[in-house]
């Protein structure tokens, strides 16, 4: 599936004139909605699991395997997913991916046992793997450098919005149409989105709604459009395997792995810490446990705006990205203080500061693949490589924290010190190893 290629004259004849249009913001809202739908489909099982367990009669041990199975294929397919987005473009690949995972979600309604659910979750992981890569490619095409971090923050908050919406939405659906019906409805959301996406999305020079002023604004500001780079004698995309010749590529993986440890702490062990260590009741967990996540959504946007503000005021691009990255990662290390907080209020304060600090780094972090890609057709590949690091952090972090808790010494002190130390290590990679310039302008490590 290749996107249709209208002739330049056809598009230019119908291109609106006048004041600069703002179509680029529509494009990032579209991918933010897709990301939200992805997280709703991902979280549907967590909400429906108890109802499914009663009907399908599987053990808690199998339930745990079922809940984790999505990440098996999701992590593995980050790498080919990014390459495919670069090969076929975000328009085609996004549509295929959403149709794939929507069918996988809806098919869960037909399952009659544990094996069927596992198969649907594995399919879901394959389908959702290219999402971040496609998002990054869309932002790199549609946004100049000075708006790229904020645009990245917008699509990333789709994940937080989807996660927050999934609980009340799926709970309501289960009450109305049962757990099987909930999977059908949430799966259908993606198919509706695909219809809109195929109708609306084109690259900037092929999108008739964007006027010449907006296209010039994007391209003159560093937007990574293929048409612009080909017109200027752009090079062929770097081979996928050659991306790994550069220390920056490995540092992107390592830094995101470190950050993944703390992000996945809030997804996995965080409720247990508040209940078991801080003595929160379930009611208190429900009332106050969402505070760090809600605050982090605001911090995510502020971090993206801050990075872009630095670019606009003339700060070199490397510093404009590294300042929020390093400050954010160092600030996130305050999670270690939560383990020795004098009371639950202070523990929640430290956790909120930590989560918000990690969120401040998001916009700059998600902009890095577009900033360092040697050509536009390497952006999604680098994003997939980088996002693989996040999944490594999601695998390593919960296991190490569980092991440290299992020693029975000092409760959560060592687990949270470990998480804080990983944040400091991540800051080191972003400060001293990542080079914010195209890879083909960097010295390779080998070869």
TORTORRO-56857 format. One record per residue (C-alpha): residue number from 1; residue in one letter; x, y, z. Coordinates in steps of 0.1 Angstrom, whole numbers, always signed. Example, Ala and Ser with C-alpha at 12.3 -4.5 7.8 and 13.67 -1.06 7.14 Angstrom:
# TORTORRO-56857
{num 1	residu A	X +123	Y -45	Z +78};
{num 2	residu S	X +137	Y -11	Z +71};
This chain:
# TORTORRO-56857
{num 1	residu X	X +0	Y +0	Z +0};
{num 2	residu X	X +16	Y +32	Z -12};
{num 3	residu X	X -1	Y +66	Z -7};
{num 4	residu X	X -15	Y +80	Z -39};
{num 5	residu X	X +9	Y +105	Z -55};
{num 6	residu X	X -10	Y +135	Z -70};
{num 7	residu X	X +10	Y +156	Z -94};
{num 8	residu X	X +26	Y +188	Z -81};
{num 9	residu X	X +6	Y +209	Z -105};
{num 10	residu X	X -27	Y +194	Z -93};
{num 11	residu X	X -20	Y +202	Z -57};
{num 12	residu X	X -6	Y +236	Z -63};
{num 13	residu X	X -36	Y +247	Z -84};
{num 14	residu X	X -59	Y +241	Z -55};
{num 15	residu X	X -36	Y +252	Z -27};
{num 16	residu X	X -52	Y +279	Z -6};
{num 17	residu X	X -34	Y +313	Z -3};
{num 18	residu X	X -34	Y +339	Z +24};
{num 19	residu X	X -25	Y +338	Z +60};
{num 20	residu X	X -5	Y +308	Z +71};
{num 21	residu X	X -28	Y +278	Z +77};
{num 22	residu X	X -25	Y +256	Z +108};
{num 23	residu X	X -31	Y +221	Z +93};
{num 24	residu X	X -1	Y +207	Z +110};
{num 25	residu X	X -19	Y +208	Z +144};
{num 26	residu X	X -47	Y +187	Z +130};
{num 27	residu X	X -22	Y +161	Z +120};
{num 28	residu X	X -7	Y +158	Z +154};
{num 29	residu X	X -42	Y +157	Z +170};
{num 30	residu X	X -50	Y +128	Z +147};
{num 31	residu X	X -20	Y +108	Z +158};
{num 32	residu X	X -26	Y +117	Z +195};
{num 33	residu X	X -62	Y +102	Z +191};
{num 34	residu X	X -47	Y +71	Z +175};
{num 35	residu X	X -23	Y +68	Z +205};
{num 36	residu X	X -52	Y +72	Z +229};
{num 37	residu X	X -71	Y +44	Z +211};
{num 38	residu X	X -41	Y +22	Z +213};
{num 39	residu X	X -38	Y +26	Z +250};
{num 40	residu X	X -76	Y +21	Z +255};
{num 41	residu X	X -73	Y -12	Z +236};
{num 42	residu X	X -41	Y -21	Z +255};
{num 43	residu X	X -57	Y -14	Z +289};
{num 44	residu X	X -91	Y -30	Z +281};
{num 45	residu X	X -79	Y -64	Z +293};
{num 46	residu X	X -68	Y -50	Z +326};
{num 47	residu X	X -103	Y -37	Z +334};
{num 48	residu X	X -121	Y -68	Z +319};
{num 49	residu X	X -98	Y -94	Z +334};
{num 50	residu X	X -118	Y -102	Z +365};
{num 51	residu X	X -150	Y -107	Z +345};
{num 52	residu X	X -131	Y -129	Z +320};
{num 53	residu X	X -115	Y -149	Z +348};
{num 54	residu X	X -150	Y -157	Z +363};
{num 55	residu X	X -163	Y -170	Z +329};
{num 56	residu X	X -132	Y -186	Z +314};
{num 57	residu X	X -119	Y -201	Z +347};
{num 58	residu X	X -82	Y -194	Z +346};
{num 59	residu X	X -58	Y -190	Z +375};
{num 60	residu X	X -41	Y -159	Z +388};
{num 61	residu X	X -8	Y -172	Z +375};
{num 62	residu X	X -23	Y -175	Z +340};
{num 63	residu X	X -39	Y -141	Z +345};
{num 64	residu X	X -5	Y -125	Z +351};
{num 65	residu X	X +9	Y -142	Z +319};
{num 66	residu X	X -21	Y -130	Z +300};
{num 67	residu X	X -16	Y -94	Z +311};
{num 68	residu X	X +21	Y -94	Z +302};
{num 69	residu X	X +18	Y -111	Z +268};
{num 70	residu X	X +11	Y -79	Z +249};
{num 71	residu X	X +46	Y -66	Z +257};
{num 72	residu X	X +63	Y -97	Z +242};
{num 73	residu X	X +55	Y -89	Z +206};
{num 74	residu X	X +53	Y -51	Z +213};
{num 75	residu X	X +89	Y -50	Z +223};
{num 76	residu X	X +102	Y -73	Z +196};
{num 77	residu X	X +84	Y -56	Z +168};
{num 78	residu X	X +96	Y -21	Z +177};
{num 79	residu X	X +126	Y -26	Z +154};
{num 80	residu X	X +109	Y -39	Z +122};
{num 81	residu X	X +79	Y -16	Z +129};
{num 82	residu X	X +101	Y +16	Z +126};
{num 83	residu X	X +118	Y +3	Z +94};
{num 84	residu X	X +84	Y -5	Z +78};
{num 85	residu X	X +71	Y +30	Z +86};
{num 86	residu X	X +102	Y +45	Z +68};
{num 87	residu X	X +98	Y +21	Z +39};
{num 88	residu X	X +61	Y +26	Z +32};
{num 89	residu X	X +53	Y +59	Z +49};
{num 90	residu X	X +32	Y +68	Z +79};
{num 91	residu X	X -1	Y +71	Z +60};
{num 92	residu X	X -1	Y +35	Z +48};
{num 93	residu X	X +16	Y +19	Z +77};
{num 94	residu X	X -5	Y +36	Z +103};
{num 95	residu X	X -37	Y +25	Z +86};
{num 96	residu X	X -25	Y -11	Z +84};
{num 97	residu X	X -13	Y -11	Z +120};
{num 98	residu X	X -46	Y +2	Z +134};
{num 99	residu X	X -67	Y -21	Z +113};
{num 100	residu X	X -45	Y -50	Z +125};
{num 101	residu X	X -47	Y -42	Z +162};
{num 102	residu X	X -84	Y -33	Z +160};
{num 103	residu X	X -92	Y -67	Z +146};
{num 104	residu X	X -70	Y -83	Z +173};
{num 105	residu X	X -89	Y -63	Z +200};
{num 106	residu X	X -124	Y -72	Z +186};
{num 107	residu X	X -114	Y -108	Z +181};
{num 108	residu X	X -109	Y -112	Z +219};
{num 109	residu X	X -147	Y -113	Z +222};
{num 110	residu X	X -147	Y -146	Z +203};
{num 111	residu X	X -122	Y -163	Z +226};
{num 112	residu X	X -132	Y -194	Z +246};
{num 113	residu X	X -101	Y -198	Z +267};
{num 114	residu X	X -66	Y -187	Z +278};
{num 115	residu X	X -48	Y -196	Z +246};
{num 116	residu X	X -72	Y -175	Z +225};
{num 117	residu X	X -67	Y -145	Z +246};
{num 118	residu X	X -29	Y -148	Z +244};
{num 119	residu X	X -31	Y -150	Z +206};
{num 120	residu X	X -52	Y -118	Z +205};
{num 121	residu X	X -28	Y -100	Z +228};
{num 122	residu X	X +2	Y -110	Z +208};
{num 123	residu X	X -15	Y -97	Z +177};
{num 124	residu X	X -23	Y -65	Z +195};
{num 125	residu X	X +14	Y -61	Z +204};
{num 126	residu X	X +24	Y -65	Z +167};
{num 127	residu X	X -1	Y -40	Z +156};
{num 128	residu X	X +7	Y -13	Z +181};
{num 129	residu X	X +45	Y -16	Z +178};
{num 130	residu X	X +48	Y +10	Z +149};
{num 131	residu X	X +28	Y +37	Z +167};
{num 132	residu X	X +56	Y +58	Z +182};
{num 133	residu X	X +77	Y +54	Z +151};
{num 134	residu X	X +48	Y +66	Z +129};
{num 135	residu X	X +40	Y +95	Z +153};
{num 136	residu X	X +76	Y +107	Z +152};
{num 137	residu X	X +77	Y +105	Z +114};
{num 138	residu X	X +45	Y +126	Z +112};
{num 139	residu X	X +59	Y +152	Z +135};
{num 140	residu X	X +92	Y +153	Z +117};
{num 141	residu X	X +74	Y +159	Z +84};
{num 142	residu X	X +48	Y +184	Z +96};
{num 143	residu X	X +67	Y +205	Z +122};
{num 144	residu X	X +97	Y +228	Z +121};
{num 145	residu X	X +124	Y +223	Z +148};
{num 146	residu X	X +110	Y +250	Z +170};
{num 147	residu X	X +77	Y +233	Z +174};
{num 148	residu X	X +87	Y +197	Z +173};
{num 149	residu X	X +91	Y +190	Z +210};
{num 150	residu X	X +57	Y +204	Z +219};
{num 151	residu X	X +41	Y +185	Z +190};
{num 152	residu X	X +58	Y +153	Z +204};
{num 153	residu X	X +44	Y +161	Z +238};
{num 154	residu X	X +9	Y +164	Z +224};
{num 155	residu X	X +9	Y +130	Z +208};
{num 156	residu X	X +25	Y +115	Z +239};
{num 157	residu X	X -3	Y +128	Z +261};
{num 158	residu X	X -26	Y +106	Z +240};
{num 159	residu X	X -11	Y +76	Z +259};
{num 160	residu X	X -19	Y +92	Z +292};
{num 161	residu X	X -54	Y +103	Z +281};
{num 162	residu X	X -61	Y +68	Z +268};
{num 163	residu X	X -49	Y +51	Z +299};
{num 164	residu X	X -70	Y +74	Z +321};
{num 165	residu X	X -101	Y +71	Z +299};
{num 166	residu X	X -99	Y +33	Z +296};
{num 167	residu X	X -110	Y +26	Z +332};
{num 168	residu X	X -143	Y +44	Z +332};
{num 169	residu X	X -150	Y +37	Z +295};
{num 170	residu X	X -144	Y -1	Z +297};
{num 171	residu X	X -162	Y -3	Z +330};
{num 172	residu X	X -192	Y +13	Z +315};
{num 173	residu X	X -191	Y -9	Z +284};
{num 174	residu X	X -189	Y -41	Z +305};
{num 175	residu X	X -219	Y -29	Z +325};
{num 176	residu X	X -238	Y -23	Z +293};
{num 177	residu X	X -227	Y -50	Z +268};
{num 178	residu X	X -205	Y -74	Z +289};
{num 179	residu X	X -168	Y -79	Z +286};
{num 180	residu X	X -170	Y -94	Z +252};
{num 181	residu X	X -190	Y -65	Z +239};
{num 182	residu X	X -164	Y -41	Z +254};
{num 183	residu X	X -137	Y -55	Z +231};
{num 184	residu X	X -159	Y -52	Z +201};
{num 185	residu X	X -167	Y -15	Z +208};
{num 186	residu X	X -131	Y -5	Z +216};
{num 187	residu X	X -119	Y -24	Z +185};
{num 188	residu X	X -144	Y -5	Z +164};
{num 189	residu X	X -130	Y +29	Z +176};
{num 190	residu X	X -98	Y +21	Z +156};
{num 191	residu X	X -116	Y +14	Z +124};
{num 192	residu X	X -135	Y +47	Z +126};
{num 193	residu X	X -102	Y +64	Z +131};
{num 194	residu X	X -86	Y +47	Z +101};
{num 195	residu X	X -114	Y +60	Z +78};
{num 196	residu X	X -107	Y +96	Z +90};
{num 197	residu X	X -70	Y +91	Z +87};
{num 198	residu X	X -71	Y +79	Z +51};
{num 199	residu X	X -94	Y +108	Z +42};
{num 200	residu X	X -73	Y +135	Z +59};
{num 201	residu X	X -36	Y +126	Z +61};
{num 202	residu X	X -11	Y +134	Z +34};
{num 203	residu X	X +25	Y +147	Z +36};
{num 204	residu X	X +27	Y +185	Z +36};
{num 205	residu X	X +32	Y +191	Z -1};
{num 206	residu X	X +4	Y +166	Z -9};
{num 207	residu X	X -21	Y +180	Z +15};
{num 208	residu X	X -43	Y +205	Z -4};
{num 209	residu X	X -56	Y +221	Z +29};
{num 210	residu X	X -21	Y +234	Z +38};
{num 211	residu X	X -13	Y +267	Z +21};
{num 212	residu X	X +20	Y +277	Z +7};
{num 213	residu X	X +28	Y +299	Z +37};
{num 214	residu X	X +25	Y +269	Z +61};
{num 215	residu X	X +46	Y +246	Z +39};
{num 216	residu X	X +73	Y +272	Z +36};
{num 217	residu X	X +72	Y +277	Z +74};
{num 218	residu X	X +76	Y +240	Z +80};
{num 219	residu X	X +104	Y +234	Z +54};
{num 220	residu X	X +123	Y +266	Z +61};
{num 221	residu X	X +122	Y +257	Z +99};
{num 222	residu X	X +137	Y +223	Z +94};
{num 223	residu X	X +107	Y +201	Z +87};
{num 224	residu X	X +120	Y +167	Z +74};
{num 225	residu X	X +99	Y +163	Z +43};
{num 226	residu X	X +112	Y +139	Z +16};
{num 227	residu X	X +101	Y +162	Z -12};
{num 228	residu X	X +122	Y +191	Z +2};
{num 229	residu X	X +153	Y +169	Z +7};
{num 230	residu X	X +150	Y +153	Z -27};
{num 231	residu X	X +147	Y +187	Z -43};
{num 232	residu X	X +179	Y +198	Z -25};
{num 233	residu X	X +197	Y +167	Z -37};
{num 234	residu X	X +190	Y +146	Z -6};
{num 235	residu X	X +208	Y +113	Z -1};
{num 236	residu X	X +194	Y +78	Z +0};
{num 237	residu X	X +183	Y +66	Z +35};
{num 238	residu X	X +210	Y +51	Z +56};
{num 239	residu X	X +208	Y +13	Z +58};
{num 240	residu X	X +191	Y +1	Z +89};
{num 241	residu X	X +221	Y -19	Z +102};
{num 242	residu X	X +244	Y +11	Z +96};
{num 243	residu X	X +224	Y +31	Z +122};
{num 244	residu X	X +241	Y +10	Z +149};
{num 245	residu X	X +276	Y +21	Z +139};
{num 246	residu X	X +271	Y +53	Z +159};
{num 247	residu X	X +274	Y +58	Z +196};
{num 248	residu X	X +244	Y +82	Z +196};
{num 249	residu X	X +221	Y +53	Z +185};
{num 250	residu X	X +232	Y +31	Z +214};
{num 251	residu X	X +229	Y +61	Z +238};
{num 252	residu X	X +193	Y +66	Z +226};
{num 253	residu X	X +185	Y +30	Z +236};
{num 254	residu X	X +204	Y +32	Z +269};
{num 255	residu X	X +189	Y +65	Z +279};
{num 256	residu X	X +154	Y +54	Z +272};
{num 257	residu X	X +160	Y +21	Z +290};
{num 258	residu X	X +169	Y +41	Z +321};
{num 259	residu X	X +139	Y +63	Z +318};
{num 260	residu X	X +117	Y +32	Z +311};
{num 261	residu X	X +126	Y +19	Z +346};
{num 262	residu X	X +109	Y +48	Z +364};
{num 263	residu X	X +80	Y +51	Z +340};
{num 264	residu X	X +71	Y +14	Z +344};
{num 265	residu X	X +75	Y +17	Z +382};
{num 266	residu X	X +44	Y +40	Z +381};
{num 267	residu X	X +26	Y +14	Z +359};
{num 268	residu X	X +36	Y -17	Z +380};
{num 269	residu X	X +48	Y -13	Z +416};
{num 270	residu X	X +35	Y +22	Z +424};
{num 271	residu X	X +1	Y +11	Z +438};
{num 272	residu X	X +18	Y -15	Z +460};
{num 273	residu X	X +42	Y +10	Z +473};
{num 274	residu X	X +14	Y +34	Z +484};
{num 275	residu X	X -7	Y +6	Z +500};
{num 276	residu X	X +20	Y -17	Z +515};
{num 277	residu X	X +47	Y +9	Z +524};
{num 278	residu X	X +27	Y +41	Z +530};
{num 279	residu X	X -5	Y +25	Z +544};
{num 280	residu X	X -29	Y +40	Z +518};
{num 281	residu X	X -64	Y +25	Z +519};
{num 282	residu X	X -80	Y +16	Z +486};
{num 283	residu X	X -102	Y +47	Z +488};
{num 284	residu X	X -71	Y +69	Z +494};
{num 285	residu X	X -53	Y +51	Z +465};
{num 286	residu X	X -83	Y +60	Z +443};
{num 287	residu X	X -85	Y +96	Z +455};
{num 288	residu X	X -48	Y +105	Z +457};
{num 289	residu X	X -30	Y +79	Z +436};
{num 290	residu X	X -37	Y +97	Z +403};
{num 291	residu X	X -20	Y +129	Z +414};
{num 292	residu X	X +15	Y +122	Z +400};
{num 293	residu X	X +0	Y +110	Z +366};
{num 294	residu X	X -23	Y +140	Z +362};
{num 295	residu X	X +5	Y +164	Z +371};
{num 296	residu X	X +29	Y +146	Z +347};
{num 297	residu X	X +5	Y +153	Z +318};
{num 298	residu X	X +9	Y +191	Z +324};
{num 299	residu X	X +46	Y +187	Z +329};
{num 300	residu X	X +49	Y +168	Z +296};
{num 301	residu X	X +34	Y +198	Z +277};
{num 302	residu X	X +55	Y +223	Z +296};
{num 303	residu X	X +87	Y +204	Z +289};
{num 304	residu X	X +80	Y +204	Z +252};
{num 305	residu X	X +71	Y +241	Z +252};
{num 306	residu X	X +103	Y +248	Z +271};
{num 307	residu X	X +125	Y +229	Z +246};
{num 308	residu X	X +109	Y +247	Z +216};
{num 309	residu X	X +112	Y +281	Z +234};
{num 310	residu X	X +149	Y +275	Z +237};
{num 311	residu X	X +151	Y +268	Z +200};
{num 312	residu X	X +131	Y +299	Z +191};
{num 313	residu X	X +154	Y +321	Z +212};
{num 314	residu X	X +184	Y +309	Z +194};
{num 315	residu X	X +198	Y +283	Z +217};
{num 316	residu X	X +218	Y +257	Z +198};
{num 317	residu X	X +195	Y +227	Z +190};
{num 318	residu X	X +217	Y +203	Z +211};
{num 319	residu X	X +214	Y +224	Z +242};
{num 320	residu X	X +177	Y +230	Z +236};
{num 321	residu X	X +171	Y +193	Z +237};
{num 322	residu X	X +197	Y +183	Z +264};
{num 323	residu X	X +187	Y +209	Z +290};
{num 324	residu X	X +151	Y +195	Z +295};
{num 325	residu X	X +164	Y +160	Z +291};
{num 326	residu X	X +192	Y +162	Z +317};
{num 327	residu X	X +172	Y +184	Z +341};
{num 328	residu X	X +142	Y +160	Z +338};
{num 329	residu X	X +162	Y +129	Z +343};
{num 330	residu X	X +181	Y +143	Z +373};
{num 331	residu X	X +149	Y +156	Z +388};
{num 332	residu X	X +133	Y +121	Z +384};
{num 333	residu X	X +159	Y +107	Z +406};
{num 334	residu X	X +141	Y +122	Z +436};
{num 335	residu X	X +120	Y +90	Z +436};
{num 336	residu X	X +147	Y +77	Z +459};
{num 337	residu X	X +137	Y +101	Z +486};
{num 338	residu X	X +102	Y +87	Z +486};
{num 339	residu X	X +115	Y +56	Z +503};
{num 340	residu X	X +126	Y +76	Z +534};
{num 341	residu X	X +98	Y +101	Z +534};
{num 342	residu X	X +87	Y +110	Z +570};
{num 343	residu X	X +50	Y +104	Z +561};
{num 344	residu X	X +27	Y +95	Z +532};
{num 345	residu X	X +21	Y +131	Z +521};
{num 346	residu X	X +58	Y +137	Z +516};
{num 347	residu X	X +62	Y +103	Z +498};
{num 348	residu X	X +35	Y +114	Z +474};
{num 349	residu X	X +52	Y +148	Z +469};
{num 350	residu X	X +85	Y +131	Z +460};
{num 351	residu X	X +68	Y +107	Z +437};
{num 352	residu X	X +49	Y +136	Z +420};
{num 353	residu X	X +81	Y +156	Z +415};
{num 354	residu X	X +98	Y +125	Z +401};
{num 355	residu X	X +71	Y +116	Z +377};
{num 356	residu X	X +67	Y +153	Z +365};
{num 357	residu X	X +105	Y +156	Z +360};
{num 358	residu X	X +105	Y +125	Z +339};
{num 359	residu X	X +76	Y +139	Z +319};
{num 360	residu X	X +95	Y +172	Z +313};
{num 361	residu X	X +121	Y +153	Z +293};
{num 362	residu X	X +95	Y +137	Z +270};
{num 363	residu X	X +91	Y +163	Z +243};
{num 364	residu X	X +129	Y +167	Z +238};
{num 365	residu X	X +134	Y +129	Z +240};
{num 366	residu X	X +108	Y +121	Z +213};
{num 367	residu X	X +123	Y +148	Z +191};
{num 368	residu X	X +157	Y +133	Z +191};
{num 369	residu X	X +152	Y +107	Z +163};
{num 370	residu X	X +141	Y +134	Z +139};
{num 371	residu X	X +170	Y +156	Z +150};
{num 372	residu X	X +197	Y +129	Z +144};
{num 373	residu X	X +182	Y +110	Z +115};
{num 374	residu X	X +205	Y +113	Z +84};
{num 375	residu X	X +174	Y +114	Z +61};
{num 376	residu X	X +136	Y +116	Z +66};
{num 377	residu X	X +133	Y +79	Z +58};
{num 378	residu X	X +154	Y +70	Z +88};
{num 379	residu X	X +133	Y +89	Z +114};
{num 380	residu X	X +108	Y +61	Z +122};
{num 381	residu X	X +136	Y +35	Z +122};
{num 382	residu X	X +155	Y +54	Z +149};
{num 383	residu X	X +123	Y +59	Z +168};
{num 384	residu X	X +117	Y +22	Z +168};
{num 385	residu X	X +152	Y +15	Z +180};
{num 386	residu X	X +149	Y +41	Z +207};
{num 387	residu X	X +115	Y +29	Z +219};
{num 388	residu X	X +128	Y -7	Z +221};
{num 389	residu X	X +150	Y +7	Z +249};
{num 390	residu X	X +119	Y +19	Z +268};
{num 391	residu X	X +105	Y -17	Z +266};
{num 392	residu X	X +138	Y -30	Z +279};
{num 393	residu X	X +134	Y -7	Z +309};
{num 394	residu X	X +98	Y -20	Z +313};
{num 395	residu X	X +111	Y -55	Z +314};
{num 396	residu X	X +142	Y -50	Z +336};
{num 397	residu X	X +128	Y -25	Z +361};
{num 398	residu X	X +99	Y -45	Z +376};
{num 399	residu X	X +120	Y -76	Z +378};
{num 400	residu X	X +149	Y -60	Z +396};
{num 401	residu X	X +125	Y -41	Z +420};
{num 402	residu X	X +107	Y -74	Z +427};
{num 403	residu X	X +140	Y -91	Z +434};
{num 404	residu X	X +152	Y -63	Z +457};
{num 405	residu X	X +119	Y -64	Z +476};
{num 406	residu X	X +122	Y -102	Z +479};
{num 407	residu X	X +154	Y -98	Z +499};
{num 408	residu X	X +133	Y -84	Z +527};
{num 409	residu X	X +158	Y -57	Z +536};
{num 410	residu X	X +149	Y -20	Z +540};
{num 411	residu X	X +116	Y -25	Z +522};
{num 412	residu X	X +114	Y -1	Z +493};
{num 413	residu X	X +146	Y +17	Z +500};
{num 414	residu X	X +169	Y -2	Z +477};
{num 415	residu X	X +142	Y -5	Z +449};
{num 416	residu X	X +137	Y +32	Z +448};
{num 417	residu X	X +174	Y +40	Z +451};
{num 418	residu X	X +179	Y +17	Z +421};
{num 419	residu X	X +152	Y +36	Z +402};
{num 420	residu X	X +168	Y +69	Z +411};
{num 421	residu X	X +203	Y +57	Z +401};
{num 422	residu X	X +190	Y +47	Z +367};
{num 423	residu X	X +177	Y +82	Z +362};
{num 424	residu X	X +211	Y +96	Z +370};
{num 425	residu X	X +226	Y +71	Z +345};
{num 426	residu X	X +202	Y +82	Z +319};
{num 427	residu X	X +211	Y +118	Z +324};
{num 428	residu X	X +247	Y +109	Z +318};
{num 429	residu X	X +239	Y +92	Z +284};
{num 430	residu X	X +219	Y +122	Z +273};
{num 431	residu X	X +244	Y +148	Z +285};
{num 432	residu X	X +277	Y +132	Z +273};
{num 433	residu X	X +270	Y +105	Z +247};
{num 434	residu X	X +241	Y +116	Z +226};
{num 435	residu X	X +251	Y +140	Z +198};
{num 436	residu X	X +222	Y +161	Z +185};
{num 437	residu X	X +231	Y +163	Z +148};
{num 438	residu X	X +225	Y +139	Z +119};
{num 439	residu X	X +243	Y +106	Z +122};
{num 440	residu X	X +260	Y +111	Z +89};
{num 441	residu X	X +278	Y +141	Z +104};
{num 442	residu X	X +291	Y +121	Z +133};
{num 443	residu X	X +321	Y +98	Z +136};
{num 444	residu X	X +310	Y +62	Z +136};
{num 445	residu X	X +321	Y +39	Z +164};
{num 446	residu X	X +333	Y +13	Z +140};
{num 447	residu X	X +332	Y +3	Z +104};
